[in-house]
Structure formats: C-alpha cells, structure tokens
C-alpha cells in the first residue's frame, strides 16, 4: 500500500535583504509568532505531524528559536528555491507519499486549502498539485505555460518571460503538493541557466511534463492568503490581516471587543466567553483570560493568567496571575511571578513583584511589595513598601492572615508580620511582629504650644 502520510517543507533559508535587519527574515514576528513558525503551524493544521524547515542564513538562530518541534535541513548556499527543496532530501529522502512545500514568508496560507491541495494530489495521483491564481496584474509572479490540451508544461519567471508570456494571467503562487519520490528524483535534473543563475522550484512543472507526469492546477479563491512578506511594510500588512481574522474568531466565540482597531491580541492568547476587551488593550504571549472578565482600557497583559470575573483597568500584568473576581488598577503593575488570590483589590499606583497575595486582601493605593507572601484578608495601607534588597541580595517579607499594615509603613526584609497583627501607620519595621501584636516604630509626637506664633514674631511678621 502506498505511503499516504503527509509531510511538509517550509523554505526559509533566504536572507531577506529588503527587511533591512540582522534578524533572519523568517524570525520576524506576526502577532507574536515568527513567520516561519506560522508557516509550519499551517502545515501542522493541515495534517503534517512534524514539518521540515529548510534553513540557511541565520539558521542556527532559527533552530535555537523554534526548538525541536520541527525537523531541519540546511541549505548551505542560497542557490534558489529548487536547491532549497533539494536540501530537504536529507530528512525526507525515504518518504514515499505526498509532501507539501510552502514558502516561509507567506504566513496567511489557509490550512484548509493545504488539506485540499494534498487531497487532490492523492486522489489524482499527479506528480504535483500546484496552487494557482488568475490575476489582472500578475507582475512578479511566474506565468503558467500550457500545451494545446491545457496541461501545465512549465512556468516562466517574470525576469525570464518574453513579452508575449508576460500577457498570461494565470500564475504560480509557490504552494505545492508533490509526490515525494518524484520531487527528489527530478530536482536533480534542474538547471540554473536563467537570469538569476538559480535552481527554480517552478522548473519542476516542466521537468514533470518532460518526464511524462502530470501537474494539476488548484485555483486559490482567497487571494489575500497569498500575501508574501518581503519588507517591514508588508509585515505590518500581514499582521493586520491576521489580526482581523483573530479578533473575529474571538468575537464569534463570545468575546466582546469594543474597538478592534485599537486592540492588539497575539495568536496564542486564550479568552473566555462574556469577557469584554476595552480599547487600547495589548494582550500578548501565552496570556489566558477567563470568562466574564473586563480588560482595559489602556492595559497590557503579557504571559498573564486572569481568572474568571476579574478586571484589569489601565494596568500592566506580566508573568503574573490575577485571581477569580479580583480587581486590578488603575495604574497597577504586577510582574515577576506575582499571584493574586480571589476577590483581591490592587489599586492605584501599586506595584508587586514576586508576591503571593492572599484571597480578599487589599492594597488599594501607592504601594510597593516585592518578594513577599501575604495571607488572606490582609489590608496594606497607602504608601507601604517592602525594602527587599540590601544591595547584595533579595529578602522576603511575610505578612500573616488578617494582619493590618498602616499607611506609610516601611517593612525591612527579612521580616515577618504575624497573623492578626497590626503595624502602626508611619512605622519602620525591622524586627518580627508576633501574631495579634501591635508593631509600631516611630518618634513620639511633640506639641509645643505657641511655638509657631513666636517664630513668626522673631521673623518680623506673618509667614509668606
């Protein structure tokens, strides 16, 4: 029985000169994901278990960035797309079934179309099923040449086309599904006698025709998905298209997005139903937002976990967790692994770094907590800070359940405030405060009757 397992190749060895960047072209990101990874993900969604990525310029960085989810083949010299596909034989040379081939700079290709392309190749037994498109202005694309019977017999690139050939409207869009043994056998027959001096993958159509094989044209209905990225402006345009698709998908799943034009959400974000995303919200990385939440306006979430019914208003939450029903903001900053329990209040101008903050606790204003463990039902007064760094090392502060820390208190770590304890406002606490005790460390208030009047008299009149 023929091998029907589907394999896939991403051609991503090029330098991408027009990007004007030291970063390999394929690592430029669209909605938080490298372009080459998006191409590989599309192959996986089409049924390829572990795509093969052909790397060249900056290949070590590409492999380091993407990791072992994919297979890699090296194109040591950039000698064209045909040569790049030939490089994949080192990984897929033994494969006897279909293999999809896609460019690494086309992140919008629909996986459903790739499935259809592979299905047509299998059903027809063609050596190649090739995506094609009829364009009013086909400038820059390879024109498809056909024989009198209408069978594809070759493709001529723009730079090599005659004036008559340039009038052809049907073009190749560089997306294929080949019979793998035929692909790798005929790639060895390609020549580089063209304007670029390169081995073109498009020349496979002619090689198949001369070999007595068949290429099937599969029209593309959605021209938008063919968008390639060659410079920074095209990168932005591709991101815009993908963002619209993504926001629509969230909206149809029950998420309210009040202003899609000012909302930036990257691809791996998860959002529950009945959550409202307000304008000017940036939600990135592996952020997960529960159901019934309110996010924004003017909020940044990066690798955050926001549980059900929580709200984050005009704040920044990075690598941190907001508990169920908790309220954050405005103007709060949670970072460095901070975890808020349920029904917590973190308010105006509060920063937390590496803090465990217990359920129903509150830090409502003007507070810095760093490297702290705070129990449940704790009140942190305005202006409280933990002094967690001594210039050499970080130290931890522990505040027990039900404790009350008065306003403008300074807790010098390492220090512990026991359950139910009270810290008097304005205190500088250097030593542990036992459970249910009062800790207070401030100068006694002194009142000097008439002092202000005498001072004014000495200075000859009223104070200005």
N, C-alpha and C positions, 0 to 999 in steps of 0.2 A: 504493500500500500504506500502511495506517495506521502512524503512528509508534508503535512499541512500546517505545521507550526509556523506562526508568523514572526518573522524577525524584522528589525528596523535599523536604519543607519541615519545618523544626523551628520551632515557635512559641516564641520565647524573649525576648519583649520586655518581659515584666512585671517589676515592681519586687520582688515577693516580700516584702511588708511583714512577714509573720509570721516571716521569717528573722531579723528584727531585726539587720540588717547593712548596712554601707556597700557591701559587695560585691554586684554584680548576682547575682540568685538563681541563674542558670544557671552561674555560675563556682564555686559551692560544689562541693567535690570529693567524689566517691565512689570509694574505693580509688585515690586519687591522680589521678583524671581528672575535669575539670569535668563537671557533669551534662549540660550542653547538648552537650558533645563526645560523651558516651556515647550520647545520643540520635542524634547524627549518625553515629556509628560503627555503630549498629544499622541505620540506613538503608543505609550503605555495604555492610554484610554482607548486606543483602537485595538488593543489586544496583544501588543508586544510586551513580553514579560520583562526583558532587560535590554533596552536599546544599546546599540553600539555607537559611540560618539567618535568621529574622526577628528583628532586634534593635531595642531601644528604650531602656529605662532602662539606663544604663551601656554603651551599645552600642559606643562607641569602645574601652573596656577589653575587652569581649568579643572584638572583632575583633583587637585587639592580642595578646590571649592565645592565640587559636586560630589566627591566621595565615591564609595564603592556601590552605589545604587545602579551604576551603569557600567558597561564594558567600554574599553577604549582601544582605538587603533591609531597609530602615529603616521602622519604624512610628513616626513622629514623635510621634503622640498615641496613648495606650493607650485605644482605643475598643472593645476586645473582640476575641475570637478570630476572628470573621469579618473584621473590619477588618485584623487581623494577616495573615490568609491573603491578603486582597486586596493587601496591600503586596508580596507575592511576585510579583505580576504584572509588576513592573518587571524582574524577572530571567527569569521563566519564561513570560511572556505569549505567546511564539511556539511553545510546546511543544504538540504535538497528541496526546500519548499519556497514559499513566497517571501520576498524581502521588500519592505517599504523603504524608500530613500527620500529624505526631505532636507531642505536647507536649514542651517542653524540660525539664520537671521529672518525667519518667517514665523513669528510666534503665534499667529492668529489662525492657523490651519485647523479646521474643524475635525475632531477625531471621527465624527460620523462619516465625513467624506472619505477619510482614510480607510475606514472599515469597508465602505462601498467599493473603493478602488481595489482593495485586497480581494473582496468577494468576486468582483468582475474578473480579476486575473485568474482566480481559482476556477471559476465556472467556465471561462472561455479557453483555459489552458494556454493563453497568449504568453509569449516571452516577456511582454511588458504591457501593463495598463498605465496609461500616461494621462495626467490631468491637463486639460486644455481649456482655452478660453478664446472667445471671439471678441476682439477689441476694436473700437473705432480708431483709436490711436495706439497702435502696437509698438511704438518706438521703444527700443531697448530689449525687446523680447525676441527669442528665437522663433522664426516662422516655420510652420509645419509644411513640408513638401509631400504631395500625394501623387500616386500613379493614376492611370486612367480609370482604374477600378475603385478609386477613392481610398486606397490603403496607404497609411503613412509609410513613406520610404526614406525620410530623412528630415533633419532640422538644420536650418541655416541660421547662424547667429547674426545679429544686427550688423556687426562690424565686417562680416564676410558676405552679406547678402547683396545681390545685384539690385539695381533699381526696380526691376520687374518683381523680384522676390519680396522686396520691401512693401509692395502693394498688398500682399497677403495679410488677412486679418486674423486668421486662426493661429494662436501661438502656444508654445510650450511654457508651462509655469513652474517647471523644475520640481515637480512632485510625481513620483513613480512608484509602481509596484512591479518588481521584476521576478521572474523565475531565477532563483539564486544561482544554480549551476550555469545557466545561460549567461547571466550577468558577468560572472567572474571569468568565464571562458572567452567571451567576446571582448571584454575590456582590454585583454592583452593584444587585440588586433587594432586598437585605435591608433591614429596617427595625430601628430601635432602640427601638421602643415596648414596653419591658419594664421590669421592676423595677430593673434595673441601668442602663438607658439606654445599653446597649451593643449592638454588632452581634455576634450569636452565630453561630459556625460551625455549631452544631447546627441552626440555622434553614435550612441548606442542604437538609436532608431534606424539609422542607415545600416549599421552592422547587422542588426536583426533581419532587416529586409534582404540584405545580400545573402544571409545565412539561410533564407527560406522560412524564417519565423514571422510571427505576427505581432504588431503593436496595436493595441486598442485605445482609441481616444475616449476619455471620460470627461464630458464637459463640466465645468465648475459654474454653479449658479450664483454663488455669493462671491463676487469679485473682491469684496473687502477683505476676505480671509487670505487673499494672496499677497497682501501688503508686506513688502520686504523692508528691512531696516538697514540703511547704509550710512546714515548720519544722525546727528542728535535730534534734528527736527523730525525726521521720520520715526525716531524712537519715541518722541513725545506723542506723535500722531497715533502710533500703535497702542501706546498706553491709554490714550483717550478712547479708542475703540474698545479695548478690553475692559476699561473701567465702566463704560456704559453697559456692556454685557453683564458684568459682575454685579453692578448695582441693581440692574433689572432682575437678576436671579434672586438677590436678597429680597427685593421688594415683593416678588411673586411668592416668596416663602414666608411672607408675613411681617417683614421689617418695614417700618415707616422711615423713609429718607426724605427729610423736609426740603433739602436743596441739593440735588445730585451734583450740580455744577461746582459746589464748594466742598464736596465730601470726597475724601481720598481714603479708599479701603484697598488693602493689598489682597492677593489671591488666597492666602492660606487662613484668612480670618473667618471665624465662625460666629454667627449671630442668631440668637433665638427669636421666636415669634413674639410679636407685640412690643418689641423694643423700638424706641424712637431715636433716630440719629439726627441731631440738630446741625445747623450749618457750621462750616469751618471745623469739622471734625477730621482728624487724621488717625486712622486705625491700621496698625501695621504688624508685620511679623506673624507669630503664632497666637495672636490675641483670640480669646474665646469670651463671648458675651452671652449671658443667659437670656431668659425670657423676661419680658416686661420691664426692661431697663430703660433708662434715659441717659443718653450720651451727648455731651456738648450743651450749648455751642462752645467753640473755641477750646477743644480738648484734644490731647494727644494720648493715644493708648499704644504701647509697643510691647509685644510679648506679655500682655496682661491677661489675667483671668478675672472677669467681672461676673459675679453670680447673680441669680435671679433677683429682680425687683430692685437692684442697686441703681444709684445715679452718680454720674461723674460730671460735674459742671465746671467748665473753664479751668481745667487742671491737666496735669501730666502724670501718667501712671506707666512706669516702665518696669518690666520684670517683676511684677508685684501682683497681689491678689486683693480684690475688693469683695467682702463677704456679702451674703444674701441680705437684701434690704438696707444696706449701708449707704450713707450719703457722703460724697467727697466733693469738696470745693465750696465756693470758687477759689481759685488760685492756690491749690494744694499741689504738692509734688511727692509722689510715692515712688521709691526706687529701691534697687539693691536687695530684692527678695523680701520686701515688706509684705506681711499677710494680715489683713483686717478680718476680724470675726464678723458675725452677723449683727445687724442693727447698730452699726458703729457710726459715729459722727466725726468726720475730719473736715475742718472748716477752713476759714480764710487764712491764707499765708501760713500753712502748716506743711513742714517737710518731714518725711520719715524715710530713714534708710536702714534696711536690715532690722525691721521691727516686727515683733509678733504683738498684735494689738487685739485684746480680748473682746468678746461679744458685749454689746451695749456700753462700751466705753466711749469717751468723748475727748477730743482735743479740738476745740472749736475755733481757736484763734492763735496766730502768731507764736508758733511753737516749732522747735526742732527736737526730734527724737531720733537718735542714732544708736544702733546696736543695743536695742532694748527689748525686754519681754514685759508686756503689760497685761495684767489679768483682766477678768471681766468686771464690768460696772465701775471702772476707774474714771475719775474726772481729772483731766490735765488742764490747769488754769492757763490763761493767756500769758504769753511771754516765758513759758517754761522751756528750758533747754537741758539736754544731757551733754555733759562735757565728756565725750567718749574717747578722745585722742590726747595722749600726753606728749606728743611729738615723736614718739617711737613706736607705739602700739595702740591698737583699739581695745577698749574695755567695755564691759557690758553693765547695763543698769537693769535691775529687776524691780517691778512695781506689782505688789500683790493685789488680789481681788478686793474690790470695794474701797481701795485707797483713794484719798483726795489730795491732790497736789495743788497748792495755792498758786495764784498768779505770780509771775516774775521770779520763779524759783529756779535755782541752778543745781543740778544733780551731778556731782563729780564722780565719775565711774572709776573703779568698780564700786558700786553701792547698791544696797537693797532697801526698798521701802516695803514693810510687811503688810499683809492683808489688813484692811480696815484702818490703816494708819493715816494720819493727817500731816501734811507738810505745810507749815505756815507760809503765807504769802511773803515773797521777798527773801526767802531763805537760801543760803548756800549750804547744801547738804554734802558733807564729806564722809560721814560715817553712817552705818546702817541704822534704820529706824525700825524698831520692833513692831510686831502686829499690834494694832489698836492704840499705838502710842502717838503722841504729838512730837514731831520734829520741827524745831524752829531754830534758826541761826541767823540773827540779825541784831544790830545795835539797838539798845533801848532808846525810845523816843524821849527827847528832852524838850520841854517847853519853857521858854524864858519870857515871862510877862514883860511887856513894854519895850522889848529889845528893838523891834522894828522902828518904833517912834524915836527912840534915842539915836538910832543910826541915821535916820533922816535928818534929825536936828544937827548932828555932827557934820553932815554934808551940806547943810545950809538950805534945806527945803525939801520939797516933795520929790520922790523918786520918779525919774522920767522913763 
